[in-house]
Amino acid sequence: MSNAIPPELPPELPPELPSAAAPAPADTFATERETAEKLLAGRARIEAELAKVIIGQREVIEQIMLALLAGGHCLITGAPGLAKTLLVKSIAQVFHLEFRRIQFTPDLMPADITGTEILQDGEGGRKLTFVPGPVFGNMVLADEINRTPPKTQAALLEAMQEHQVTAAGVRHMLPEPFFVLATQNPIEMEGTYPLPEAQLDRFMFNVVMDYLPEADEVRVVQQTTAGRPAPIEALFTGEDVLRFHALVRKVPVAEEMVRYAVQLVSASRPHQAGTPDYVNEWVSWGAGTRAGQFLILGAKARALLQGRAHVTVEDIQALAAPTLRHRILLNYRAEAEGIRVEEVIRRLLAGTKAPVSA
């Protein structure tokens, strides 16, 4: 990953919003200001709507929200029964996005995800017609993605990176906006197929969903056994999300902040000039260029969500763990010593000199 050509991020604007119809600069500024105000005004309402069905997990919700605003995909790691599916479905309802769920199993085929061509009778006789698969949605939940073979896992690669599906040599564009949120169970590994590094790198964040504190868990049990929760109200539309994507990219970031993110990422690569000793000792493979891209893009989304027009060191540091934890591959020595990837990231943050935020 570290020696690859710098990858492309998702396009700034989908084909549905042509640049030829772009407004004048003054109108553009007014539209961007209106979009930012709409997002900030809706943040509290988003939390209120999600609180109807989701208790706690504030950090998890924030990280998924940031990926959605930046146009990235998320890998959600957590034990069964932590409401991962419910959380993703609820966020899709808040943003009024078409939700699709794919249960990954060992016998799932690529065509079961992307779609297939079937023979149908028509006016001109029989002809092959493409029937879209469940990947044709705005928010696609790939449930237990590590339970299907690599061939089927790879069917998502083109969709995640290019936002398109190729069937019988014909390209079919996916609806915009398009997000993939994949879940995997970190406990039961028997009969699973670990995701290859090339596919892991496609995910913007690896969000870890842990057990709730006792007080929150008591509230969950009380609420879920008392009756049906209130319905979730849609606050935004797909067009709003596309405007959020364009606005996030326009958040300014100082060169010293970008340099800090690059230094943080490059320090994770073993056997390079200036690499810390503990990285050479514990790390088999470090993060690539896409990690720096997603780190800055996520920091821009976080700044915007908090009502700021610039990126700070705290934005980058807050997203270092979800951005790097699935891109740093530990070796056998680290596993034998009980070293977790979070410990490596903590040391990287402590050992990389941060610029002074304005």
Secondary structure, DSSP 8 states (H G I E B T S, - for coil): -TTS-------SS-TTS-GGG---HHHHHHHHHHHHHHHHHHHHHHHHHHTTT--S-HHHHHHHHHHHHHT--EEEEE-TTS-HHHHHHHHHHHTT--EEEEE--TT--THHHHEEEEEEEETTEEEEEEEE-TT-SSEEEEETGGGS-HHHHTHHHHHHHHSEEEETTEEEE--SS-EEEEEE-SS--TT-----HHHHTT-SEEEEE----HHHHHHHHHHHTT-----------HHHHHHHHHHHHTS---HHHHHHHHHHHHTTSTTSTT--HHHHHHEEE---HHHHHHHHHHHHHHHHHTT-SS--HHHHHHTHHHHHTTT-EE-HHHHHTT--HHHHHHHHHHHS------
